[in-house]
């Protein structure tokens, strides 16, 4: 499990490169750490700006089983998770103002996930 409380980075810190070391490589400019807010009681990630695509990849082979997502907007939002190399693709509609756990059938991804 990856969380953003331990090891802890300050809220507002943009992610780029490996974090946690040896586990995930974050695409520069896409993600930042956020303080507990909205539907999350712990530190978590937010997309920076209004990206239509944000990606990360595992440094070594891993399986992405699920992601907890929060839609802070006033309307439902569509999210699509997919993997490089034609792996699994998962789509969901996130209700406004709610946290939802997104699952794939046999894990969402084993390679490089991206989120739209």
Secondary structure, DSSP 8 states (H G I E B T S, - for coil): ---STTTT--TT-EEEEESSTTTEEEEEEEEEEE-SBTTBSS-EEEESTT-S-EEEEESS---B-EEEEE--SSS-EEEEEEEGGG--EEEEEE-TT-EEEEE-TT-SBSS-EEE-
